Amino acid sequence: MENIEAGIRAVSQERVDAYVDTLISVSYTVQKLRLTNVMVSATTEYSDELGFGVRKDWAILARILDKTLDAIPEQEKQAIQNRWVGIQVEWHINWPFIRRVIALVVGVSLVILTLVVFWNRRLAREVNSRKAAEAALGDQLMLLENLIDTLPNPIFITDADTRYTGCNRAYETAFGVHRSDIAGKTIMDILRLPEVKRRRLNAEDRRVLKEGKTLHSEVSLRFADGRLHDTLFWKSPLRLSGGRPGGMLGVMVDISDMKKMEADIVEARDRAEEAARA
């Protein structure tokens, strides 16, 4: 860029993604141009200091300037700086939107399960041959398994006794297990989790089945990569004919990256504010 104004205008007009310059120069230029769509989003490891320059043979003037600056109270110095350096760091993660997306994933999963169960029942009534009905049911169960396996979030299904009856490929990848390893077990049998956490999750499972209501919670779980992941849990009850409890559908969403992004934004804001006060 030929000058700072050209660089700031390029960012405002979205011709470039970012522009790097001194904090005071950027702040002054943004205010001068009255731009409302440009903000300081991060600081660098470099810093600069403001000062007065005088000729070497004007030593008396230099001493006068030093004494004058020393006589100005810190509060007044800060007021002068704030007048010329106006920094506003904006950050926001749309958690309501994220939760709506997660709720949509849960809703789609429930719709898929509902449609498959409905089709299986209708097929069973229409097929006279038991052998043909069993083959068709197997196909539908395979379809259900394939549909759930395409979802990117870890999903598991339990029966009415909170025993695992299945999970998807994302769950196997996340925890380094095969669905046959957990089939017929409850959360209390998963020894890789601390006992306190197993008891808490088991109580949640039974509460969902007893009350018949969807439960939302946030849990830190250690995945197969050895790291703790912040996850949002959605547990929804499944019903059989007559309203009988049929089991539970669980969906997990890893929000570790979103939380890290939120922490990075806060750190950038603090660094920018600290640089503005320097």
Summary of the structure (lengths in Angstrom):
residues: 278
radius of gyration: 30.5
end to end distance: 27.2
largest distance: 109.6
contacts: 682
relative contact order: 0.11
helix: 55%
strand: 14%
